[in-house]
Amino acid sequence: MAETILNNGYFIGYDANHRFEAFFGEDGSLTIYSDFGEFQGHWTLVGSILCVEFPSGPRAGRHCEPIEREGPMSLHVGDSLFLAKLASALRLS
C-alpha cells in the first residue's frame, strides 16, 4: 500500500526533466528539496490518489495524481513521476 511506504519516508523523486528529494511526514507534512529551493506543503492519500498542496513555489496549489506501487520501496505517480524510498534520512545534496 502506498500510504505505508509514504509515511515518515525520505524519497528521491524524478521525472524526465527534474530530480528532487522529498520527506512525507506521517502528519501529512511534505518537504521538497530541489534546485528551485526548499518547499513546505501537505499531502493526502485517498484510495489510489495522491494529492499534494503547496502555498508557493513552482508547483503552488493543489495537485492530485494516481499513485501505484512500482516495486517494494518505490512508487509511480501520474504519468511520469517516480519516487524511490531512501534507506536513511541522510540528504543526498
Order of alpha helices (4+ residues) and beta strands (2+ residues): alpha-beta-beta-beta-beta-beta-beta-beta-beta
